[in-house]
Amino acid sequence: MNVDKKPSANQYSNSFAPLRQTLFAVLWVATVIGNTGSFVRDVASSWLMTDLSTSPAAVALVQAAATLPIFLLAIPAGVLADILDRRKFLIGIQLLLACTSACLMLLQAAGLQSIASLVALTFLGGIGAALMGPTWQAIVPELVDRENLKSAVALNSLGINIARAVGPALGGLVLASLGAAFTYGIDVISYLFVIAALIWWPRPVTQQDELSEKFGGAFRAGLRYARASRDLHIVLLRAFLFFALASSVWALLPLVARGVLGGGAGFYGMLLGAVGLGAIIGAIFIPKIRDRLGADGLLLLAAFVTASVMVFLAFAPAQWMAVVALLLLGTAWISALTTLNGVAQAILPNWVRGRSLAIYLTVFNGAMTAGSLAWGGVASAIGVPLTLVAGAVGLVIVGLVAHRIKLPGGDEDLVPSRHWPEPLTAAPVENDRGPVLILIEYRILVEERGEFLKSLARLSFERRRDGAYAWGITEDASDPELILEWFLVESWAEHLRQHHRVSKADADVQAEVLRFHKGEGKPRVRHFLSFNHPLKGRV
């Protein structure tokens, strides 16, 4: 999949086709309501903190408390999304979030809210968000036909931005007129809609087979893939650099609205609503801009626009001008989010998509958390306006430098090739037996050894991504044409999974390696089983 490929007219005409499927439509509406409630709650918490403390560091702590759990738990959540009943798991998460908002509501109504309780309950809500994110992404293929999958993903993004546009504005209005306790109550009610929709969903029971992954093995497999994927490393680096610097405007926005621009709770909600509206507008024009600039150019443009808005806000413009600036910020923000997330989606095979996207979410929220804490501390020392200017300058400089590290194209065919033959065994092998040593014997002409080793080095990344925790090459001391490739997999079941993970793009790399083999037939492949049973704790 190429993220820069221009959508066809048919794709545009089918953009809303998933909504004609009742199951998807019901859950989509429910998630829009649920996300709207979450944004209402976030407005109340951010603004309430400015009442409890005027310290920029304390205000930024709310943002950090919301994003830190996602940084810590996104990867385990991605694994859980693959091994648990997703419907029941989501219902449990919604109950957790409803109880959290109910506690916020009761504490505020009783006048017992404190900085500690607000931060603690915000952190608990962040845990729910961390567990929910990968799971919602994972259920989309279950809700729509395969041909409507891309449109369903796009509609989910649209739904989030609708909630982002409506929720903050509604939250600011309710907060200003009825108070924080009533605002939290709206969030509690929104979860009831989501829970009802999930209970109504007649999801079939997930069937497990003998190769179904367990938590520990799936967790290690996800980490191995992320460690070996150079393309993913580039996406993660670009995401961290952008969001760590751009997080300053989000962490300090309540103080900008109140202290710099002299607004109230309603105005703060209006600013956040402008961001959401700008994101919706941006979603319409992003494909055309990306066709002209490419993914790298669009990300650089997003950095420039974000930095410009930050500098503009630092000079205390009129409130209506600030609202217009936040529209631009929303457009730039959604451009960066969709560009980086789209590239991440394009470079990931299906078998590890949830876990790798969870790693992406970990980096994203880690950057937001670290950035919020750091910029809050800087603002305490030099003030909010100078901090915004410093963040803007840093974002432009880093954006220009990072622009030289090009994002991967994402145009490789990651569909499983199924070209590996089933391994021959003298007797059935227990799935948890391991580790397994795989040996491949090549016969290579001495004069072609250099080029062969270069191709084999590229193949090593595929071996590690798909399951190997160690890899190497050796030569026969008595026969310089005999080259031995070896790699270790933690169990027999994991090696069988490896057979199903090899993609068509990987098959092309393997074909390049086999081109150098001069022996009769294909290289000899042998499997050796350890007497240790089983391997524990390898990554």
C-alpha positions as CSV (number, residue, x, y, z in Angstrom):
1,M,0.0,0.0,0.0
2,N,1.4,3.4,-1.0
3,V,0.3,6.2,1.3
4,D,0.9,8.7,-1.4
5,K,-1.2,7.0,-4.0
6,K,-4.0,9.2,-5.3
7,P,-7.4,7.8,-4.3
8,S,-9.7,6.8,-7.2
9,A,-13.1,8.3,-7.8
10,N,-14.6,5.0,-6.7
11,Q,-12.9,5.3,-3.4
12,Y,-14.3,8.8,-2.8
13,S,-17.8,7.6,-3.8
14,N,-17.7,4.8,-1.4
15,S,-16.4,6.9,1.6
16,F,-19.6,6.5,3.5
17,A,-20.5,3.0,2.4
18,P,-19.7,1.4,5.7
19,L,-22.4,3.4,7.4
20,R,-24.9,1.4,5.3
21,Q,-23.9,-1.6,7.4
22,T,-26.0,-1.5,10.6
23,L,-23.3,-3.0,12.9
24,F,-20.7,-0.5,11.9
25,A,-23.1,2.4,11.9
26,V,-24.4,1.6,15.5
27,L,-20.9,1.3,16.9
28,W,-19.6,4.3,15.0
29,V,-22.4,6.5,16.4
30,A,-21.7,5.1,19.8
31,T,-18.0,5.9,19.6
32,V,-18.7,9.4,18.4
33,I,-20.9,10.0,21.5
34,G,-18.3,8.3,23.8
35,N,-15.4,10.4,22.4
36,T,-17.5,13.6,22.7
37,G,-18.0,12.8,26.3
38,S,-14.3,12.2,26.8
39,F,-13.5,15.6,25.3
40,V,-16.2,17.2,27.6
41,R,-14.4,15.6,30.6
42,D,-11.0,16.7,29.4
43,V,-12.1,20.3,29.2
44,A,-13.5,20.2,32.7
45,S,-10.3,18.6,34.1
46,S,-7.9,21.0,32.4
47,W,-9.9,24.1,33.3
48,L,-10.5,22.9,36.9
49,M,-6.7,22.5,37.4
50,T,-6.3,26.2,36.6
51,D,-8.7,26.9,39.5
52,L,-6.8,24.6,41.9
53,S,-3.3,25.9,40.9
54,T,-1.9,28.7,38.8
55,S,1.4,26.9,38.3
56,P,2.2,26.0,34.7
57,A,3.8,22.8,35.8
58,A,0.6,21.7,37.7
59,V,-1.6,22.5,34.7
60,A,0.7,20.6,32.3
61,L,0.6,17.7,34.8
62,V,-3.0,17.0,33.8
63,Q,-1.9,16.4,30.2
64,A,0.9,14.2,31.3
65,A,-1.3,12.2,33.6
66,A,-3.7,11.5,30.6
67,T,-0.9,10.4,28.2
68,L,1.6,8.6,30.5
69,P,-0.6,5.5,30.9
70,I,-0.8,5.2,27.1
71,F,2.9,5.4,27.0
72,L,3.3,2.7,29.6
73,L,0.5,0.3,28.6
74,A,-0.1,0.6,24.8
75,I,2.0,-2.4,24.0
76,P,0.5,-4.8,26.5
77,A,-2.9,-3.4,25.4
78,G,-2.1,-4.3,21.8
79,V,-1.3,-7.9,22.9
80,L,-4.5,-8.2,24.9
81,A,-6.5,-7.0,21.9
82,D,-5.3,-10.0,20.0
83,I,-5.8,-12.7,22.7
84,L,-9.0,-11.7,24.6
85,D,-12.6,-11.5,23.6
86,R,-12.6,-7.9,22.3
87,R,-16.2,-7.2,22.9
88,K,-16.1,-8.2,26.6
89,F,-12.8,-6.4,27.0
90,L,-14.2,-3.2,25.6
91,I,-17.2,-3.4,27.8
92,G,-15.0,-3.8,30.9
93,I,-12.9,-0.7,29.8
94,Q,-16.1,1.4,29.3
95,L,-17.2,0.5,32.8
96,L,-13.8,1.5,34.2
97,L,-14.0,4.9,32.4
98,A,-17.6,5.5,33.6
99,C,-16.6,4.8,37.2
100,T,-13.7,7.2,36.9
101,S,-15.8,10.0,35.6
102,A,-18.5,9.2,38.3
103,C,-15.8,9.7,41.0
104,L,-14.8,13.0,39.4
105,M,-18.4,14.1,39.4
106,L,-19.0,13.1,43.1
107,L,-15.8,14.7,44.4
108,Q,-16.6,17.9,42.6
109,A,-20.2,18.0,43.8
110,A,-19.0,17.4,47.4
111,G,-16.3,20.1,47.1
112,L,-13.6,17.6,47.8
113,Q,-11.7,17.8,44.6
114,S,-7.9,18.4,45.0
115,I,-4.9,18.4,42.7
116,A,-4.0,14.9,43.9
117,S,-7.4,13.4,43.2
118,L,-7.7,15.2,39.8
119,V,-4.4,13.9,38.7
120,A,-4.9,10.4,40.0
121,L,-8.3,10.0,38.4
122,T,-7.0,11.5,35.1
123,F,-4.3,8.9,35.2
124,L,-6.9,6.2,35.8
125,G,-8.8,7.5,32.8
126,G,-5.6,7.4,30.8
127,I,-5.3,3.7,31.7
128,G,-8.7,3.1,30.2
129,A,-7.8,5.0,27.0
130,A,-4.5,3.0,26.8
131,L,-6.4,-0.3,26.9
132,M,-9.1,0.8,24.5
133,G,-7.1,2.4,21.6
134,P,-5.6,-0.8,20.0
135,T,-8.7,-2.8,20.6
136,W,-11.0,-0.3,18.8
137,Q,-8.6,-0.4,15.8
138,A,-8.5,-4.2,15.9
139,I,-12.3,-4.7,15.7
140,V,-12.8,-2.6,12.5
141,P,-12.2,-5.6,10.1
142,E,-15.0,-7.4,12.0
143,L,-17.5,-4.7,11.4
144,V,-17.3,-4.2,7.6
145,D,-16.7,-6.1,4.4
146,R,-13.1,-6.2,3.3
147,E,-13.7,-3.8,0.4
148,N,-15.0,-1.2,2.8
149,L,-12.2,-1.5,5.3
150,K,-10.3,1.6,4.2
151,S,-13.4,3.7,4.2
152,A,-14.3,2.4,7.7
153,V,-10.9,3.5,9.0
154,A,-11.3,6.9,7.4
155,L,-14.8,7.3,9.0
156,N,-13.4,6.4,12.4
157,S,-10.9,9.3,12.0
158,L,-13.7,11.6,10.9
159,G,-15.7,10.5,14.0
160,I,-12.9,11.4,16.3
161,N,-12.6,14.8,14.7
162,I,-16.3,15.4,15.0
163,A,-16.1,14.6,18.7
164,R,-13.0,16.9,18.9
165,A,-15.0,19.7,17.3
166,V,-18.2,19.2,19.4
167,G,-16.9,18.0,22.7
168,P,-14.7,20.9,23.8
169,A,-17.2,23.5,22.8
170,L,-20.0,21.6,24.5
171,G,-17.8,21.1,27.6
172,G,-16.8,24.7,27.8
173,L,-20.5,25.8,27.5
174,V,-21.7,23.4,30.1
175,L,-18.8,24.1,32.4
176,A,-19.4,27.8,32.3
177,S,-23.1,27.5,32.8
178,L,-23.7,24.5,35.1
179,G,-20.3,23.7,36.6
180,A,-17.7,20.9,36.5
181,A,-19.8,18.3,38.4
182,F,-22.6,18.4,35.7
183,T,-19.9,18.4,33.0
184,Y,-18.5,15.1,34.3
185,G,-22.0,13.7,34.5
186,I,-22.4,14.2,30.7
187,D,-19.3,12.0,30.3
188,V,-20.8,9.3,32.5
189,I,-23.9,9.2,30.4
190,S,-21.9,9.0,27.1
191,Y,-20.3,5.7,28.3
192,L,-23.7,4.1,28.8
193,F,-24.4,4.6,25.1
194,V,-21.2,2.8,24.2
195,I,-21.8,-0.1,26.6
196,A,-25.3,-0.6,25.3
197,A,-24.0,-0.7,21.7
198,L,-21.3,-3.3,22.7
199,I,-23.8,-5.4,24.5
200,W,-26.1,-5.3,21.4
201,W,-23.2,-6.4,19.1
202,P,-23.7,-10.2,18.4
203,R,-20.0,-10.9,18.1
204,P,-19.2,-14.6,17.4
205,V,-16.9,-16.4,19.9
206,T,-13.2,-16.3,18.8
207,Q,-11.9,-19.7,17.9
208,Q,-8.5,-20.6,19.2
209,D,-6.1,-23.0,17.4
210,E,-2.9,-24.7,18.5
211,L,-0.8,-21.9,17.0
212,S,-2.8,-19.1,18.7
213,E,-0.3,-16.8,20.5
214,K,-0.2,-16.4,24.3
215,F,0.5,-13.1,26.0
216,G,4.2,-13.6,26.7
217,G,5.1,-15.0,23.2
218,A,3.0,-12.4,21.4
219,F,4.6,-9.6,23.5
220,R,8.1,-10.8,22.6
221,A,7.2,-11.3,19.0
222,G,6.0,-7.7,18.7
223,L,9.1,-6.3,20.3
224,R,11.3,-8.4,18.1
225,Y,9.6,-7.1,15.0
226,A,9.9,-3.5,16.2
227,R,13.5,-3.9,17.0
228,A,14.3,-5.3,13.5
229,S,12.2,-3.0,11.4
230,R,14.2,-0.1,10.1
231,D,11.2,1.4,8.4
232,L,9.3,1.5,11.7
233,H,12.3,3.1,13.4
234,I,12.2,6.0,11.0
235,V,8.5,6.5,11.6
236,L,8.9,6.4,15.4
237,L,11.8,8.8,15.3
238,R,9.9,11.3,13.1
239,A,6.9,11.0,15.4
240,F,8.8,11.5,18.6
241,L,10.6,14.6,17.3
242,F,7.5,16.3,16.0
243,F,5.2,15.6,18.9
244,A,7.7,16.3,21.7
245,L,8.1,19.8,20.4
246,A,4.5,20.4,19.3
247,S,3.2,19.2,22.7
248,S,4.0,22.6,24.3
249,V,1.0,24.3,22.7
250,W,-1.3,21.5,24.1
251,A,0.2,21.5,27.6
252,L,0.0,25.2,27.9
253,L,-3.3,26.0,26.0
254,P,-5.4,26.4,29.2
255,L,-3.0,29.0,30.5
256,V,-2.9,30.6,27.0
257,A,-6.7,30.9,27.0
258,R,-6.9,32.2,30.5
259,G,-3.7,34.2,31.1
260,V,-2.5,35.3,27.7
261,L,-5.8,35.8,25.9
262,G,-8.0,36.6,29.0
263,G,-10.8,34.1,28.2
264,G,-13.0,32.0,30.4
265,A,-14.0,28.3,30.3
266,G,-16.4,28.8,27.3
267,F,-13.6,30.5,25.3
268,Y,-11.2,27.6,26.2
269,G,-13.8,25.1,24.9
270,M,-14.2,27.3,21.8
271,L,-10.5,27.1,21.1
272,L,-10.5,23.3,21.4
273,G,-13.6,23.1,19.2
274,A,-11.8,25.2,16.6
275,V,-8.9,22.6,16.6
276,G,-11.5,19.9,15.9
277,L,-13.2,21.9,13.2
278,G,-9.8,22.6,11.6
279,A,-9.0,18.9,11.6
280,I,-12.3,18.2,9.8
281,I,-11.5,20.8,7.2
282,G,-8.0,19.6,6.9
283,A,-9.1,16.1,6.3
284,I,-10.8,17.2,3.1
285,F,-7.8,18.9,1.6
286,I,-5.0,16.6,2.9
287,P,-5.1,14.1,0.0
288,K,-4.6,16.9,-2.6
289,I,-1.8,18.5,-0.6
290,R,-0.1,15.1,-0.1
291,D,-0.3,14.4,-3.8
292,R,1.6,17.6,-4.5
293,L,4.1,17.6,-1.6
294,G,4.4,13.9,-0.6
295,A,4.4,12.6,3.0
296,D,7.7,14.3,3.9
297,G,6.6,17.7,2.5
298,L,3.2,17.5,4.2
299,L,4.9,16.7,7.6
300,L,7.3,19.6,7.2
301,L,4.4,22.0,6.3
302,A,2.6,20.8,9.4
303,A,5.6,21.7,11.5
304,F,5.8,25.2,10.0
305,V,2.1,25.9,10.5
306,T,2.1,24.6,14.0
307,A,5.2,26.7,14.9
308,S,3.6,29.8,13.3
309,V,0.4,29.4,15.4
310,M,2.5,29.0,18.6
311,V,4.4,32.3,17.9
312,F,1.1,34.0,17.0
313,L,-0.5,33.0,20.3
314,A,2.6,34.1,22.3
315,F,1.9,37.7,21.2
316,A,-1.6,37.7,22.7
317,P,-3.8,38.3,19.6
318,A,-7.5,39.2,19.8
319,Q,-9.7,36.3,20.8
320,W,-11.4,35.9,17.5
321,M,-8.0,35.8,15.8
322,A,-6.8,33.1,18.2
323,V,-9.8,31.0,17.2
324,V,-8.9,31.3,13.6
325,A,-5.3,30.4,14.4
326,L,-6.5,27.3,16.2
327,L,-8.4,26.3,13.1
328,L,-5.0,26.3,11.3
329,L,-3.5,24.4,14.2
330,G,-6.1,21.7,13.9
331,T,-5.4,21.3,10.2
332,A,-1.7,21.0,10.8
333,W,-2.2,18.6,13.7
334,I,-4.4,16.2,11.7
335,S,-2.0,16.4,8.8
336,A,0.9,15.2,11.0
337,L,-1.2,12.5,12.7
338,T,-2.6,11.1,9.5
339,T,0.7,11.2,7.7
340,L,2.7,9.4,10.4
341,N,-0.1,6.9,11.2
342,G,-0.8,6.3,7.5
343,V,2.9,5.5,6.8
344,A,3.0,3.2,9.9
345,Q,-0.1,1.4,8.7
346,A,1.4,1.0,5.2
347,I,4.7,-0.6,6.4
348,L,3.2,-3.1,8.8
349,P,2.0,-6.7,8.0
350,N,-1.3,-7.7,9.4
351,W,0.1,-10.3,11.8
352,V,1.9,-7.6,13.9
353,R,-0.2,-4.5,13.0
354,G,-1.9,-4.1,16.4
355,R,1.3,-4.5,18.4
356,S,3.4,-2.3,16.2
357,L,0.7,0.4,16.2
358,A,0.7,0.1,19.9
359,I,4.4,0.8,19.9
360,Y,3.7,3.8,17.7
361,L,1.1,5.0,20.2
362,T,3.7,4.4,23.0
363,V,6.2,6.7,21.3
364,F,3.5,9.3,20.5
365,N,2.2,9.5,24.0
366,G,5.7,9.3,25.5
367,A,6.6,12.3,23.4
368,M,3.5,14.1,24.5
369,T,4.0,13.2,28.2
370,A,7.7,14.1,28.3
371,G,7.1,17.3,26.2
372,S,4.2,18.3,28.5
373,L,6.3,17.9,31.7
374,A,9.3,19.6,30.1
375,W,7.5,22.6,28.7
376,G,5.5,23.0,31.9
377,G,8.8,23.3,33.7
378,V,10.2,25.7,31.2
379,A,7.1,27.9,31.4
380,S,7.4,28.1,35.2
381,A,10.9,29.5,34.6
382,I,10.5,31.9,31.7
383,G,6.7,32.3,31.3
384,V,4.2,31.0,28.8
385,P,4.8,33.3,25.8
386,L,8.5,32.8,25.7
387,T,8.0,29.0,26.1
388,L,5.7,29.0,23.1
389,V,8.3,30.9,21.0
390,A,11.1,28.5,22.2
391,G,9.0,25.5,21.2
392,A,8.2,27.0,17.8
393,V,11.8,27.7,17.0
394,G,12.8,24.1,18.1
395,L,10.0,22.6,16.0
396,V,11.1,24.5,12.8
397,I,14.8,23.6,13.3
398,V,14.1,19.9,14.1
399,G,11.5,19.7,11.3
400,L,14.1,20.9,8.8
401,V,16.7,18.4,10.1
402,A,14.3,15.5,10.3
403,H,13.1,16.2,6.7
404,R,16.4,14.7,5.5
405,I,15.4,11.4,7.1
406,K,12.8,10.3,4.5
407,L,9.7,8.4,5.5
408,P,9.4,4.9,3.9
409,G,7.2,4.7,0.9
410,G,5.1,1.8,2.2
411,D,4.6,0.3,-1.2
412,E,5.9,-3.2,-0.5
413,D,3.6,-6.2,-0.9
414,L,3.1,-7.5,2.7
415,V,0.6,-10.2,1.9
416,P,1.9,-13.6,3.2
417,S,3.6,-15.5,0.4
418,R,3.2,-19.0,1.9
419,H,6.1,-20.1,-0.2
420,W,8.0,-21.9,2.6
421,P,7.4,-25.6,2.5
422,E,6.3,-27.3,5.8
423,P,9.3,-28.6,7.7
424,L,9.9,-32.3,7.6
425,T,9.9,-34.1,10.9
426,A,10.5,-37.7,11.9
427,A,7.8,-37.5,14.5
428,P,5.3,-34.9,15.7
429,V,6.9,-32.0,17.6
430,E,5.4,-30.4,20.6
431,N,4.6,-26.8,19.9
432,D,6.3,-25.4,23.0
433,R,9.5,-27.2,22.4
434,G,12.5,-25.0,21.7
435,P,14.6,-23.2,21.0
436,V,14.7,-24.3,17.3
437,L,17.9,-23.8,15.3
438,I,17.4,-23.5,11.5
439,L,20.4,-24.1,9.3
440,I,20.5,-23.2,5.5
441,E,23.4,-24.3,3.5
442,Y,24.4,-22.2,0.4
443,R,27.1,-23.0,-2.1
444,I,28.5,-19.6,-3.3
445,L,31.4,-18.9,-5.7
446,V,34.2,-17.1,-3.9
447,E,34.2,-14.2,-6.4
448,E,30.4,-13.6,-5.7
449,R,30.7,-13.9,-1.9
450,G,30.7,-10.1,-1.3
451,E,27.5,-9.4,-3.2
452,F,25.9,-12.5,-1.6
453,L,26.7,-11.3,1.9
454,K,25.1,-7.9,1.2
455,S,21.9,-9.6,0.0
456,L,22.0,-12.0,3.0
457,A,22.3,-9.0,5.4
458,R,19.1,-7.6,4.0
459,L,17.4,-11.0,4.6
460,S,18.6,-11.0,8.2
461,F,16.2,-8.2,9.0
462,E,13.3,-10.3,7.6
463,R,14.3,-13.3,9.7
464,R,14.4,-11.2,12.9
465,R,11.2,-9.3,12.2
466,D,9.3,-12.6,11.6
467,G,10.4,-14.4,14.7
468,A,14.2,-15.1,15.0
469,Y,15.9,-13.8,18.2
470,A,19.4,-14.5,16.9
471,W,20.9,-14.8,13.4
472,G,24.3,-15.4,11.9
473,I,26.4,-16.7,9.0
474,T,29.4,-19.0,9.1
475,E,31.8,-20.5,6.5
476,D,33.2,-24.0,6.3
477,A,37.0,-23.9,7.1
478,S,37.7,-26.7,4.7
479,D,35.4,-25.6,1.9
480,P,35.3,-21.8,1.2
481,E,32.3,-22.1,-1.1
482,L,30.1,-23.5,1.6
483,I,28.3,-20.8,3.6
484,L,25.9,-21.6,6.4
485,E,23.1,-19.2,7.5
486,W,21.6,-19.9,10.9
487,F,18.9,-18.4,13.1
488,L,17.2,-19.3,16.4
489,V,13.5,-19.2,17.1
490,E,12.2,-19.6,20.6
491,S,9.8,-22.5,20.0
492,W,8.5,-24.9,17.3
493,A,5.1,-23.1,17.3
494,E,6.8,-19.8,16.7
495,H,8.7,-21.2,13.8
496,L,5.5,-22.5,12.3
497,R,4.0,-19.0,12.7
498,Q,7.1,-17.7,11.0
499,H,6.2,-19.8,7.9
500,H,2.9,-17.9,7.8
501,R,4.4,-14.5,8.3
502,V,6.8,-14.3,5.4
503,S,5.5,-11.7,3.0
504,K,5.7,-11.5,-0.8
505,A,8.2,-8.6,-0.3
506,D,10.3,-10.9,1.9
507,A,10.1,-13.6,-0.8
508,D,11.6,-11.1,-3.3
509,V,14.6,-10.6,-1.0
510,Q,15.0,-14.4,-0.5
511,A,14.9,-14.8,-4.3
512,E,17.8,-12.4,-4.6
513,V,19.8,-14.4,-2.1
514,L,19.0,-17.7,-3.9
515,R,20.3,-16.2,-7.1
516,F,23.8,-16.7,-5.9
517,H,23.4,-20.4,-4.9
518,K,25.3,-22.7,-7.2
519,G,24.6,-26.0,-5.6
520,E,22.2,-28.6,-7.1
521,G,18.6,-27.8,-6.3
522,K,17.7,-25.4,-3.5
523,P,19.8,-24.8,-0.4
524,R,19.5,-27.5,2.1
525,V,17.4,-26.5,5.2
526,R,17.7,-28.4,8.5
527,H,15.8,-27.9,11.8
528,F,17.5,-28.8,15.1
529,L,15.4,-28.9,18.3
530,S,17.0,-28.2,21.7
531,F,16.6,-30.6,24.6
532,N,15.8,-27.6,26.8
533,H,12.1,-27.5,27.2
534,P,10.9,-24.8,26.8
535,L,12.8,-21.5,26.3
536,K,11.8,-18.8,28.7
537,G,12.2,-15.0,28.6
538,R,13.9,-14.5,25.3
539,V,13.3,-11.4,23.3
